[in-house]
Amino acid sequence: MTDLSTLATLTTISASACYALAIMQLLIVTRSNANQHQAFPLWGLAGVVFHFLTITLNTIEHQGLSSSLFDALSITAFIVMSMGLIAQTRYTLRAMLLPAFVIAIMCLVLANSYSHHTPILATSPGMLTHILSSIIAYSLLSLATLLALTFQLMERGLKDHREISWLRQLPPLQTMESLLFQLITIGWLILTAAIVSGGIFIDDLFAQHLAHKTLFTMISWLLYGLLIIGRRNYGWRGTTALKLAIAAFIALVLAYFGSKFVLEILLNPY
C-alpha cells in the first residue's frame, strides 16, 4: 500500500467517524428543545472536509478522478453532503441530513474497500462540461429526492396528527415544497446541459456502453420536465408530484449507475 493510499484510508476512517458523530449530534438535538434552530452539524462539516481530502488523495495517486461505480458514488455523496450543509445554513433540514450522513458513510467505505480506478477521460472542454454537468445534476436531484422523501414523511405525520420529534427539525411544508421544486428545476436545467453536451461530444453511444444510460437519462429528463410543467401550469403538488419526482430519480439512478453495476459487479466482480 502506497503512502497516499494509506493516507486516503486514514481520511476515509476520519470522514466516516465525523459523519457518525454528526448523526449522534443530530439525534441529540432532535430529542432536545434547546437551540433547535441554531444547532449546526459541525461534525458533518468536518466529515465533508475529510471526505474531500480522501477524494483528492485518490485523485493525486491515480493522476485523475475515477469513474468506477463506488468512486462515483463517493464523489456524488461528497457533493450531496456539501450542498446539504450549505442549505442547512438557511433552512432547518437536520432530519433530511440524517439519512444523507448514513449513505455518505456507506459510499466512503465501499469506495475505499472495493473500488478500482477507472479514469475519467475528458478529452476536450466539451467532454469535461458533459462530465461535470452530469455529476452536478445527479447530486442536485439526489438532494431533491432526499427532500421529497422527507417531505412525504412529514406530510403523513401531519395528516395522522402524530407529534413526532423530528417534525420540529423541518421548515414549514410550504417552504419545503418551494425548496424541493427549486432543486428539481435547477437540477433539470443542468441535466439538460449534460444531455446536450453529451449529444455533441460523444461519438458512439453503443461502442461506449452508453445506449442504456442515454435511454434512462431521457426518461428521467422527460419525467422531471413533465413535473415542472405540471407544477407551473396545473399546480401539481403533494402525492402526485412526489411520486413523479421519485420515479424520475429512479430512472436517473438506472442511467448513471445501472450499467456500471452490471459491468463492474455482475460481469466483473471484485
DRENDO-1510 file (C-alpha; in Angstrom, 1 decimal, always signed):
<recs>
REC; n; res; u; v; w
REC; 1; MET; +0.0; +0.0; +0.0 .
REC; 2; THR; +1.5; +3.4; -1.0 .
REC; 3; ASP; +1.8; +6.3; +1.3 .
REC; 4; LEU; -1.0; +8.2; -0.5 .
REC; 5; SER; -3.2; +5.1; -0.3 .
REC; 6; THR; -2.6; +4.8; +3.4 .
REC; 7; LEU; -3.4; +8.5; +3.9 .
REC; 8; ALA; -6.6; +8.0; +1.9 .
REC; 9; THR; -7.6; +5.1; +4.2 .
REC; 10; LEU; -7.0; +7.3; +7.3 .
REC; 11; THR; -9.0; +10.2; +5.9 .
REC; 12; THR; -11.8; +7.7; +4.9 .
REC; 13; ILE; -11.9; +6.5; +8.6 .
REC; 14; SER; -11.8; +10.1; +9.8 .
REC; 15; ALA; -14.6; +11.2; +7.5 .
REC; 16; SER; -16.8; +8.2; +8.4 .
REC; 17; ALA; -16.2; +8.8; +12.1 .
REC; 18; CYS; -17.1; +12.5; +11.8 .
REC; 19; TYR; -20.3; +11.6; +9.9 .
REC; 20; ALA; -21.2; +9.1; +12.6 .
REC; 21; LEU; -20.6; +11.8; +15.3 .
REC; 22; ALA; -22.8; +14.2; +13.2 .
REC; 23; ILE; -25.6; +11.6; +13.3 .
REC; 24; MET; -25.3; +11.4; +17.1 .
REC; 25; GLN; -25.2; +15.2; +17.3 .
REC; 26; LEU; -28.4; +15.5; +15.3 .
REC; 27; LEU; -30.2; +12.7; +17.2 .
REC; 28; ILE; -29.4; +14.5; +20.5 .
REC; 29; VAL; -30.6; +17.8; +19.1 .
REC; 30; THR; -33.8; +16.2; +17.7 .
REC; 31; ARG; -34.7; +15.0; +21.2 .
REC; 32; SER; -33.9; +18.3; +22.8 .
REC; 33; ASN; -35.7; +21.6; +22.7 .
REC; 34; ALA; -32.6; +23.6; +23.2 .
REC; 35; ASN; -31.2; +25.7; +20.3 .
REC; 36; GLN; -33.5; +23.9; +17.8 .
REC; 37; HIS; -32.9; +26.4; +15.0 .
REC; 38; GLN; -29.3; +27.4; +15.8 .
REC; 39; ALA; -27.6; +24.0; +16.0 .
REC; 40; PHE; -25.4; +23.2; +13.0 .
REC; 41; PRO; -23.9; +19.8; +12.5 .
REC; 42; LEU; -20.2; +20.8; +12.8 .
REC; 43; TRP; -19.1; +17.2; +12.8 .
REC; 44; GLY; -20.8; +16.9; +9.5 .
REC; 45; LEU; -18.7; +19.8; +8.2 .
REC; 46; ALA; -15.5; +18.1; +9.5 .
REC; 47; GLY; -16.7; +14.9; +7.7 .
REC; 48; VAL; -17.0; +16.8; +4.4 .
REC; 49; VAL; -13.5; +18.2; +4.8 .
REC; 50; PHE; -12.0; +14.7; +5.3 .
REC; 51; HIS; -14.2; +13.3; +2.5 .
REC; 52; PHE; -12.7; +15.9; +0.2 .
REC; 53; LEU; -9.2; +15.0; +1.3 .
REC; 54; THR; -10.0; +11.3; +0.5 .
REC; 55; ILE; -11.1; +12.1; -3.0 .
REC; 56; THR; -8.1; +14.5; -3.5 .
REC; 57; LEU; -5.6; +11.9; -2.3 .
REC; 58; ASN; -7.0; +9.2; -4.6 .
REC; 59; THR; -7.0; +11.7; -7.5 .
REC; 60; ILE; -3.4; +12.6; -6.9 .
REC; 61; GLU; -2.3; +8.9; -6.5 .
REC; 62; HIS; -4.0; +7.9; -9.8 .
REC; 63; GLN; -3.4; +11.1; -11.6 .
REC; 64; GLY; -7.1; +11.8; -12.2 .
REC; 65; LEU; -10.6; +11.3; -10.9 .
REC; 66; SER; -12.1; +7.9; -11.2 .
REC; 67; SER; -15.5; +7.0; -12.7 .
REC; 68; SER; -15.8; +3.5; -11.3 .
REC; 69; LEU; -19.1; +2.7; -9.5 .
REC; 70; PHE; -18.0; +3.1; -5.9 .
REC; 71; ASP; -15.7; +6.1; -6.6 .
REC; 72; ALA; -18.6; +7.8; -8.5 .
REC; 73; LEU; -20.9; +7.1; -5.5 .
REC; 74; SER; -18.4; +8.6; -3.1 .
REC; 75; ILE; -17.9; +11.8; -5.2 .
REC; 76; THR; -21.7; +12.1; -5.5 .
REC; 77; ALA; -22.1; +11.7; -1.8 .
REC; 78; PHE; -19.5; +14.4; -1.1 .
REC; 79; ILE; -21.3; +16.9; -3.4 .
REC; 80; VAL; -24.7; +16.0; -1.8 .
REC; 81; MET; -23.4; +16.4; +1.7 .
REC; 82; SER; -21.7; +19.7; +0.8 .
REC; 83; MET; -24.9; +21.1; -0.8 .
REC; 84; GLY; -27.0; +19.8; +2.1 .
REC; 85; LEU; -24.8; +21.6; +4.7 .
REC; 86; ILE; -24.9; +24.8; +2.6 .
REC; 87; ALA; -28.7; +24.5; +2.6 .
REC; 88; GLN; -28.7; +23.9; +6.3 .
REC; 89; THR; -27.3; +27.4; +6.9 .
REC; 90; ARG; -30.6; +28.8; +5.5 .
REC; 91; TYR; -33.2; +26.1; +6.2 .
REC; 92; THR; -33.7; +23.7; +9.1 .
REC; 93; LEU; -33.0; +20.4; +7.3 .
REC; 94; ARG; -31.4; +18.3; +10.0 .
REC; 95; ALA; -34.0; +15.5; +9.7 .
REC; 96; MET; -33.1; +15.2; +6.0 .
REC; 97; LEU; -29.3; +15.2; +6.7 .
REC; 98; LEU; -29.6; +12.1; +9.0 .
REC; 99; PRO; -30.0; +9.6; +6.2 .
REC; 100; ALA; -27.6; +11.5; +4.0 .
REC; 101; PHE; -24.8; +11.0; +6.6 .
REC; 102; VAL; -25.5; +7.3; +6.7 .
REC; 103; ILE; -25.4; +7.0; +2.9 .
REC; 104; ALA; -22.2; +9.0; +2.8 .
REC; 105; ILE; -20.5; +6.6; +5.3 .
REC; 106; MET; -21.6; +3.6; +3.2 .
REC; 107; CYS; -20.2; +5.2; +0.0 .
REC; 108; LEU; -16.9; +6.1; +1.6 .
REC; 109; VAL; -16.4; +2.6; +3.0 .
REC; 110; LEU; -17.3; +0.9; -0.3 .
REC; 111; ALA; -15.0; +3.2; -2.3 .
REC; 112; ASN; -12.1; +2.5; +0.0 .
REC; 113; SER; -12.7; -1.2; +0.2 .
REC; 114; TYR; -13.7; -2.4; -3.2 .
REC; 115; SER; -13.1; +0.3; -5.8 .
REC; 116; HIS; -10.7; +0.1; -8.7 .
REC; 117; HIS; -9.5; +3.2; -10.5 .
REC; 118; THR; -11.2; +3.9; -13.8 .
REC; 119; PRO; -10.0; +7.3; -15.1 .
REC; 120; ILE; -12.5; +9.9; -16.3 .
REC; 121; LEU; -11.5; +10.7; -19.8 .
REC; 122; ALA; -12.2; +14.3; -20.5 .
REC; 123; THR; -10.6; +14.6; -23.9 .
REC; 124; SER; -12.0; +18.1; -24.7 .
REC; 125; PRO; -13.6; +21.0; -22.9 .
REC; 126; GLY; -16.9; +19.8; -24.2 .
REC; 127; MET; -16.5; +16.4; -22.6 .
REC; 128; LEU; -15.4; +18.0; -19.4 .
REC; 129; THR; -18.6; +20.1; -19.5 .
REC; 130; HIS; -20.6; +16.9; -20.0 .
REC; 131; ILE; -19.0; +15.1; -17.1 .
REC; 132; LEU; -19.2; +18.0; -14.7 .
REC; 133; SER; -22.8; +18.9; -15.5 .
REC; 134; SER; -23.8; +15.2; -15.2 .
REC; 135; ILE; -22.2; +14.9; -11.7 .
REC; 136; ILE; -23.7; +18.2; -10.5 .
REC; 137; ALA; -27.2; +17.4; -11.9 .
REC; 138; TYR; -27.2; +14.0; -10.3 .
REC; 139; SER; -26.1; +15.4; -7.0 .
REC; 140; LEU; -28.7; +18.1; -7.0 .
REC; 141; LEU; -31.5; +15.7; -7.9 .
REC; 142; SER; -30.3; +13.3; -5.3 .
REC; 143; LEU; -30.6; +16.0; -2.7 .
REC; 144; ALA; -34.1; +16.8; -4.1 .
REC; 145; THR; -35.1; +13.2; -3.7 .
REC; 146; LEU; -34.0; +13.1; -0.1 .
REC; 147; LEU; -36.0; +16.2; +0.4 .
REC; 148; ALA; -39.0; +14.7; -1.4 .
REC; 149; LEU; -39.0; +11.6; +0.8 .
REC; 150; THR; -38.6; +13.7; +4.0 .
REC; 151; PHE; -41.5; +15.9; +2.7 .
REC; 152; GLN; -43.7; +12.8; +2.2 .
REC; 153; LEU; -42.9; +11.5; +5.7 .
REC; 154; MET; -43.6; +15.0; +7.2 .
REC; 155; GLU; -46.9; +15.2; +5.3 .
REC; 156; ARG; -48.1; +11.8; +6.5 .
REC; 157; GLY; -47.2; +12.7; +10.1 .
REC; 158; LEU; -49.3; +15.9; +9.9 .
REC; 159; LYS; -52.2; +14.0; +8.3 .
REC; 160; ASP; -52.1; +11.4; +11.0 .
REC; 161; HIS; -51.9; +14.1; +13.7 .
REC; 162; ARG; -48.8; +12.5; +15.2 .
REC; 163; GLU; -46.4; +14.5; +17.3 .
REC; 164; ILE; -43.0; +13.3; +16.1 .
REC; 165; SER; -39.9; +15.0; +17.4 .
REC; 166; TRP; -38.1; +15.1; +14.0 .
REC; 167; LEU; -41.0; +17.1; +12.5 .
REC; 168; ARG; -39.8; +20.0; +14.6 .
REC; 169; GLN; -36.5; +19.8; +12.8 .
REC; 170; LEU; -38.1; +20.8; +9.5 .
REC; 171; PRO; -39.3; +24.1; +8.0 .
REC; 172; PRO; -43.0; +24.6; +7.2 .
REC; 173; LEU; -44.5; +22.4; +4.4 .
REC; 174; GLN; -44.7; +25.4; +2.0 .
REC; 175; THR; -41.0; +26.2; +2.5 .
REC; 176; MET; -40.1; +22.5; +1.9 .
REC; 177; GLU; -42.2; +22.3; -1.2 .
REC; 178; SER; -40.7; +25.6; -2.6 .
REC; 179; LEU; -37.1; +24.4; -1.9 .
REC; 180; LEU; -37.9; +21.0; -3.5 .
REC; 181; PHE; -39.0; +22.5; -6.8 .
REC; 182; GLN; -36.1; +24.9; -6.8 .
REC; 183; LEU; -33.7; +22.0; -6.6 .
REC; 184; ILE; -35.6; +20.0; -9.2 .
REC; 185; THR; -35.7; +22.9; -11.6 .
REC; 186; ILE; -32.0; +23.8; -11.3 .
REC; 187; GLY; -31.1; +20.1; -11.5 .
REC; 188; TRP; -33.2; +19.6; -14.6 .
REC; 189; LEU; -31.6; +22.6; -16.3 .
REC; 190; ILE; -28.1; +21.3; -15.6 .
REC; 191; LEU; -29.2; +17.8; -16.7 .
REC; 192; THR; -30.4; +19.4; -20.0 .
REC; 193; ALA; -26.9; +20.8; -20.4 .
REC; 194; ALA; -25.4; +17.4; -19.7 .
REC; 195; ILE; -27.6; +15.8; -22.3 .
REC; 196; VAL; -26.9; +18.4; -25.0 .
REC; 197; SER; -23.1; +18.4; -24.4 .
REC; 198; GLY; -23.2; +14.5; -24.4 .
REC; 199; GLY; -25.1; +14.5; -27.7 .
REC; 200; ILE; -22.5; +16.8; -29.3 .
REC; 201; PHE; -19.2; +15.4; -27.9 .
REC; 202; ILE; -19.9; +11.6; -27.6 .
REC; 203; ASP; -19.3; +9.8; -30.9 .
REC; 204; ASP; -20.6; +6.3; -30.5 .
REC; 205; LEU; -23.1; +5.6; -27.7 .
REC; 206; PHE; -23.2; +1.8; -28.4 .
REC; 207; ALA; -19.5; +1.3; -28.5 .
REC; 208; GLN; -19.1; +3.1; -25.2 .
REC; 209; HIS; -21.9; +1.1; -23.5 .
REC; 210; LEU; -23.9; +4.4; -23.2 .
REC; 211; ALA; -27.2; +3.4; -25.0 .
REC; 212; HIS; -28.7; +2.2; -21.8 .
REC; 213; LYS; -27.5; +5.4; -20.0 .
REC; 214; THR; -29.0; +7.6; -22.7 .
REC; 215; LEU; -32.3; +5.9; -22.7 .
REC; 216; PHE; -32.9; +6.1; -18.9 .
REC; 217; THR; -31.5; +9.7; -18.8 .
REC; 218; MET; -34.0; +10.8; -21.4 .
REC; 219; ILE; -36.8; +9.1; -19.5 .
REC; 220; SER; -35.7; +10.9; -16.3 .
REC; 221; TRP; -35.4; +14.2; -18.1 .
REC; 222; LEU; -38.9; +13.9; -19.6 .
REC; 223; LEU; -40.4; +13.0; -16.2 .
REC; 224; TYR; -38.7; +15.9; -14.5 .
REC; 225; GLY; -39.8; +18.2; -17.3 .
REC; 226; LEU; -43.4; +16.9; -17.0 .
REC; 227; LEU; -43.3; +17.5; -13.3 .
REC; 228; ILE; -42.1; +21.1; -13.7 .
REC; 229; ILE; -44.7; +21.9; -16.4 .
REC; 230; GLY; -47.4; +20.3; -14.3 .
REC; 231; ARG; -46.4; +22.3; -11.2 .
REC; 232; ARG; -46.3; +25.6; -13.0 .
REC; 233; ASN; -49.4; +25.2; -15.3 .
REC; 234; TYR; -51.6; +22.9; -13.3 .
REC; 235; GLY; -50.5; +23.3; -9.7 .
REC; 236; TRP; -49.4; +19.7; -9.2 .
REC; 237; ARG; -48.3; +19.1; -5.6 .
REC; 238; GLY; -48.5; +16.6; -2.8 .
REC; 239; THR; -48.5; +12.8; -3.5 .
REC; 240; THR; -48.7; +13.1; -7.3 .
REC; 241; ALA; -45.7; +15.4; -7.6 .
REC; 242; LEU; -43.7; +13.4; -5.0 .
REC; 243; LYS; -44.3; +10.1; -6.8 .
REC; 244; LEU; -43.3; +11.6; -10.2 .
REC; 245; ALA; -40.2; +13.0; -8.7 .
REC; 246; ILE; -39.2; +9.7; -7.2 .
REC; 247; ALA; -39.9; +7.8; -10.4 .
REC; 248; ALA; -37.8; +10.3; -12.3 .
REC; 249; PHE; -34.9; +9.8; -9.9 .
REC; 250; ILE; -35.1; +6.0; -10.1 .
REC; 251; ALA; -34.7; +6.3; -13.9 .
REC; 252; LEU; -31.7; +8.6; -13.3 .
REC; 253; VAL; -30.1; +6.1; -10.9 .
REC; 254; LEU; -30.6; +3.4; -13.5 .
REC; 255; ALA; -29.0; +5.7; -16.1 .
REC; 256; TYR; -25.9; +6.7; -14.1 .
REC; 257; PHE; -25.2; +3.6; -12.1 .
REC; 258; GLY; -27.2; +0.7; -13.7 .
REC; 259; SER; -24.7; -0.1; -16.4 .
REC; 260; LYS; -21.7; +0.4; -14.0 .
REC; 261; PHE; -23.3; -2.1; -11.6 .
REC; 262; VAL; -23.8; -4.7; -14.3 .
REC; 263; LEU; -20.3; -4.2; -15.9 .
REC; 264; GLU; -18.3; -3.8; -12.7 .
REC; 265; ILE; -20.1; -6.0; -10.2 .
REC; 266; LEU; -22.2; -8.7; -12.0 .
REC; 267; LEU; -19.9; -9.3; -15.1 .
REC; 268; ASN; -16.6; -8.4; -13.5 .
REC; 269; PRO; -16.9; -8.9; -9.7 .
REC; 270; TYR; -14.0; -7.8; -7.5 .
</recs>
